[in-house]
Amino acid sequence: MAMEMEGEEERGKVRALIEKATNSTAAEVDPRLLKAIKSVVRFSDSELRVAAHTLMDLMKRDHSQVRYLTLLIIDELFMRSKLFRTLIVENLDQLLTLSIGFRRNMPLPAPPAVASTLRSKAIEFLEKWNVSFGVHYRQLRLGFDYLKNSLRFQFPNLQENAARIERERTERERRTQEILRNKFETLKTNFGSIKEEMQSTVNEIGECLYIARTKEESVPLGLLDDEDFEEFRSSELRQIRLDSLKEGEKVCENSDNKVVLDALRELYKLLVTKHLVSVQEWISLLIRVEVADNRLRDSMLKELIDIRSRLLSVKKDCDESGCALLKTVKNNQEEEEDFWEEGNIGSTENGSSTEPEKRKEVQSSNKEEKIKSIEDRNSWKSNKQNENLARVSSSSKVKDKAKECSNLSSKGKESLGSETSVRSKLLTEAPVIRWGSFLDNWGSVSNKDMLANQRGLELESHWGRVDYDAVIPAEKIAELNLQAIVYQENLGEIQPCHAPLSKGGLCKRRDLRVCPFHGPIIPRDDEGNPINRTSSIDDTNPDLASDIVEQLAKKAVKNVRARDKEEARKRKLDKQSLWRAKLAKVREHNEAVLRDAALASTSRSAVVGEEIEETIGEKSGGRNKQTLASMQRKKVTTKGRLAHKLLTTRVTDAAIRQITQREDATYREAFPNQWILHCNVSTSLGKLVVPIGNHGW
Amino acid sequence: MWKEIGDREAGKIRPNSFSSRIKSNRISNLQLSNHKDIVSPHRGSINSLQVDLTEGRYLLSGASDASAAVYDVQKATNYEGNGLIAKHKCLFSVDKQHEKGHKYAISSAIWYPVDTGLFVTGSYDHCIKVWDTNTTQVVMNFKMPGKVYRTAMSTLATSHMLIAAGTEDVQVRLCDISSGAFAHTLSGHRDGIMTAEWSTSSEWVLITGGCDGAIRFWDIRRAGCFLVLDQSQSQLGRRPPVLGRSAANKVSVSKLTSAGPSSLVKSRAPQKKYANGHGIKQSTIGRMPAKGSARQRVHPGMLSIQDRATAHYGAVTGLKVTEDGMYLLSAGSDSRIKLWDLESGYNTLVNFEMVRLQTSKAIQLAISQDSAHVFVPCMTVVKAFDVWSGKMSLAFRGHYESVNCCWFSSQDQQELYTGGSDRQILVWSPHKSISDDMDEGHTKDQDNWSD
């Protein structure tokens, strides 16, 4: 007996749990409740039966949200319990009808959005169930088959898709392996000859270098060394000196060794662009390829790595001997002389950067700016103002330089540390400003006049006299390059009116000062009552009875306080309150009239009107609390209201009446003698035929 | 079960009661078979199902897409899911592609009752075709005046090979396979004939149900019908079963004095048949004078009131005679199922629980061998009713659209086959209690509580 009682209680428990879990507007079942349901159901078959029964009952509810949550719970249990599966499967067609709604006479109930998710979820679940348990349950197979093949429902096909993707991937892999293997085969056959070729190149380079070096040997360079070291005190200068010496050790081109160097250059090019690259490729190929004979592959790999290291060492040799740089040297032969002067003067700034590099740097920074400006323009178009900022060019320069420094870290370590710290400091300080042409010469005071007609204009096709030396004076330039900032007004959000509306809710108009319907805009609380206002306006909400007491109390307090205040101010206040009262009265009157009009225009009687008011009050009270019923309620749209007004029988009848009357009138006007004719006919027939137009309306 | 076997061994239970007990036990355990799938090649609703009467092995189905197919229900063609699911694919099928196939829906497909060498299909294209099973060729073609709703052949017949055809036309036609011509044209119905069924007690008696709501009995040796069932004429309850033989006869005689001497003779015929299987000779001999007298009594001046009697409001959509030939079950488009006592021709007033039947199509009922259960397609569900009390004992849910036909194969395995508009043929077999545990072994249909 006690057991039974307990069982009853328990039974109530799972049912209550399920009902609680499904009575929610959320898109998921509360995980805690779900867990509770599962744990209750797990240890008792009778509980499970009750759960299945309850769930099937809930599926019959006329609300998609309830069905949806129920379906989620069903899925959870279905994937876990065998008994539950057998119970559910017995009524699978019913479940599918209720969750997918494939029967035309039983569509899914109200909230359409939830209904569609319910349907898609149900289809997904059915597929999942069929995949995992279809073998054991004919009903699952049947349902799946019916929906798929008879009704042609689109199933997500999760399993198949995954399998397909997997298959495609393996296929692709197989193909790449195939290609790799082919390459490997060709490599295997050509390996000997390739090695030969590389070896010969390396040998030739070695010979060339040897020849060049031996020729250079005859011109010793070590004359100035000793004296010079004393002169250059600072470490940087010494560094530069050392560099220059090293430079001196490099092979210099002259008429004697030109041929050799040319050959060397060719070979070097061959080495870098062909051999090294191909070796690299092969190594990666060997790493990736999978062949049966691993031994051969490994040995080849080892050999290739050896070859690569040899090639690299040769390349380094060449680099050190300087022949690799010769091409650029050739181009910049004139600057070569200036280089030393510049180096001496600007050595404090940055020891090792050569003139062309510097130039490049400037160019690159300019280029960056240009790119940035384009980007800026684009971003400006898309109104992203925050992104519309460019870094100051100087900072970017600093950055570049810093990069360079890090590249040359072996040469100027001492200067480097300070440089980076300076850079970071500068970066933190650097102002972030809008891009403009003034950034072109940021920070530099240009006192130079600018040639006006030298760039940017096409003057060749200009007929008139062109003064190529026209000059824009420096002050003008400075004027042009002034940083311009457009003033931006700081627009705050306009507060909504928030006056209470007669139909419930608050006015949502946003006006700056005065709302055309509710007067000046004043701060109001959530109910729509003005916060710092006298009570007279509060009277406009007679239906909010609960507030009245509170407001009366407030009023009393305020009155007491007001009495204490000085006369002048009191008078002023009185005047103000009078004005407000008047306003309020007007508003009250307006609202009453509007309400009456609204009531009269609806077909409902005044008795129903009270109910309406009640519901309105309730609505505005529990507005933000979402319930299942609220999901189902239709939104009151303008169209709906209009339809409600226009499509009532009374109105349509009136309209029809009007139309027929008008038609009759025109008819009578058009044929004034018809009436007599009609009468004649009717009397002659011996019957009285009332003409259409003469109904007693 | 073991106890019963023991009792049987000890001789406590008689063989037929033992077998009938086991059979009824199995019937009460029918459920959708997970181990037997019939793969239907049809693209339309299945209208007709029949397992052959000789071997009980070949299932013949006719469908709305003008196709008919034959399946072996005993031997599966292939297996799926680790041998768990036996798939029965059709051995062959004939459809529109066949050069002499039907053009429109096949409404009825039946086996030749003597062997499986022939089968007969009736179609909405006004044709009845007789097929050779082995060559799948048409051997005979009968052109009918309207859509064919139903064809029937007598299972008892030894002296004729007639196909009774119910068509759109008001006349019932009997097509003779041996001659290839119409042997009879039976007129009497006032509307198309939805169903036709041969009596299981006499090879000469044909029962037809029409769209006019009448169920008529014809003796094909005589002109005209000799009995029209009237739903207003009823008797309460049924005669006591055959076991109390003498008492039953007495009761029936005393109760139905109007039936006169014929009732005695009539009721004896099925008893004899029941006792020694196919007692055709005796029954026919016994019946001949009886029929004659009844017909003579009724027919010459067969009262017009009696002639106009109806068995159902609306069309009669299904007929099924019990195995012993004593009772007739009829289903009508008024969603009623009625049980008729054939001897008296009275409605027994068995109240079959509320059902909803398909009204537009003929349905095919099935009945268990001991006449205890009748299987009725009620929209998407097939329901099993107790014949004598009308209580629903089982409901078979599985089809997703309305079920049109069912066939109960009582010979070997007590299986129910149902065909529906969702193009599926489902097998309902007794629950396998022993083999189930075995199945559990190598599959993973188990509880899976992760949390």
Interface residues (C-beta under 8 A of the other chain):
Chain A: K35 K38 R42 M79 R80 S81 K82 L83 R85 E90 N91 D93 Q94 F133 V135 H136 Y137 R138 Q139 R141 L142 G143 D145 Y146 S150
Chain B: L32 S33 N34 D37 E80 G81 N82 L84 I85 T380 R397 G398 H399 Y400 E401 D422 R423 Q424 L426 T443 D445 Q446 D447 N448 W449 S450 D451
